[in-house]
Amino acid sequence: MSAVRGIPACAYRHAPAWPPCRHGPVWLSLPTSARQAAPVADTRPHGCRCRQAPAWPPSQWATSPHISPVNLEDVPASAQPLRIGKFTVDPPVVLAPMAGITNRAFRQLCREYGAGLYVCEMITARAVVERHPGTLHMMSFAPGEYPRSMQLYGVDPATMAEAVKIVLGEGLADHIDANFGCPVAKVTRKGGGAALPYKRKLFGQIVAASVAAAEPYGAPFTVKFRVGIDDDHHTFLDAGRIAEQEGAAAVALHARTAAQRYSGQADWSRIAELKEAVTTIPVLGNGDIFTADDALRMVEQTGCDGVVVGRGCLGRPWLFGELEAAFAGRPIPPGPNLGEVAKVLRRHAELLVEHDGHDKAMRDLRKHMAWYFMGFPVGSELRRKFAMISSLAELDELLAQLDHDAPFPEAATGPRGRQGSPGKVTLPHGWLDDPDDASVPEGADMMHSGG
């Protein structure tokens, strides 16, 4: 296998490694100049690739005859290490915050497969300021998780700034992202989420106040938003320029309108437009990344600096290993067979129990079952039992009944997660009357964390 950037294959992962393991033979064999050139803020756990291996043997990354080849020439030239403030994100991959999904357990599971920036589920700024117990639990991170990335939701510049000060001042996170893309009716009807960027002045004040609050701690503040409210009210270009002007470290665009929700197809051309409009900070693209090839195509077609992965990793945490390989120009590892998926699911269950306790973990795990088994030959009766799981012992009994040799199905690489239908966006009365109205929408920040 060819090396990447002249670095030999890592003895621990049988794959080119950069940055290489700090306590392995590859690192020790490098000249001093090469060691000094290594990124100073590596996002890999402990700065090392010889972390806990994926559920299938790491050697398959090099020896399997079914590995999808990726030539270095196919990797987009723009797919360089992503810089967000002081942090290098290599590969340029971000886990999108997803309510009820990207908790500490799921983030840790994904990190065991590949590097990137892993963002916790949305936290309400008001709940941080008021010290809501449930919210504080959601804000926890696993040992070695770095940078710790937290997404905040808010509509009031003062409340957002105070929440940023609390989070960073108390050492609870290293990076803050802001949610201006949520299309859910209970959020938009109060002027929050994807509705808020329409109010240009208020949006700018929120970004400016948050950036100022984060600056003393050296923490980057980033912004995620959608194309707009609907096809008649696009806001993404103004939002990108305003965020750039007010000091945001990066912007991310979900290439759908709020009216689309998650239906139809993401319009990647909007990401390219934003990249042309925003020139001094990174622009990340989001929407319809279900495979590593999708990520490479997005970067190639739009020129974006990185990708944000959401629904594509549901029931497929190993996708981050595939993304890491693809961006490095390495062969993409094969999809796991059903027995290997069973091991991943069992690991997910263990991490959830550790984070939330046994009973809550079992309830939370149920929603992941359909995603893990998507496309696999699992009978309807067994699927029903998995969806009603109540204990680890029961989970083990059901996993033993699977056909562990069933190969990974091609159908499992397609769209997954919620899609739904497009619909009219619910907005506060008179919301579209004046885009320069900086009034804080009443009651919009009183919702619970997590969405």
Secondary structure as UniProt FT lines:
FT   TURN            5..6
FT   TURN            11..13
FT   TURN            22..23
FT   HELIX           25..29
FT   HELIX           32..37
FT   HELIX           45..47
FT   TURN            58..59
FT   HELIX           60..63
FT   TURN            65..66
FT   HELIX           72..74
FT   TURN            77..78
FT   STRAND          82..84
FT   TURN            85..86
FT   STRAND          87..89
FT   STRAND          93..95
FT   TURN            99..101
FT   HELIX           104..111
FT   TURN            112..113
FT   STRAND          117..119
FT   STRAND          123..124
FT   HELIX           125..129
FT   TURN            130..131
FT   HELIX           133..138
FT   TURN            143..144
FT   STRAND          149..153
FT   HELIX           157..169
FT   TURN            170..171
FT   STRAND          175..180
FT   HELIX           185..188
FT   TURN            189..191
FT   HELIX           193..198
FT   HELIX           200..214
FT   HELIX           215..217
FT   STRAND          221..226
FT   STRAND          228..230
FT   TURN            231..232
FT   STRAND          233..234
FT   HELIX           236..245
FT   TURN            246..247
FT   STRAND          250..254
FT   TURN            258..262
FT   HELIX           269..277
FT   STRAND          283..286
FT   HELIX           292..302
FT   STRAND          306..309
FT   HELIX           311..313
FT   TURN            314..315
FT   TURN            317..318
FT   HELIX           319..327
FT   TURN            328..329
FT   HELIX           338..356
FT   HELIX           358..366
FT   TURN            367..368
FT   HELIX           369..372
FT   TURN            373..375
FT   HELIX           380..386
FT   TURN            387..388
FT   HELIX           392..400
FT   TURN            404..405
FT   HELIX           410..413
FT   TURN            429..432
FT   TURN            435..436
FT   TURN            442..445
FT   TURN            449..450
//
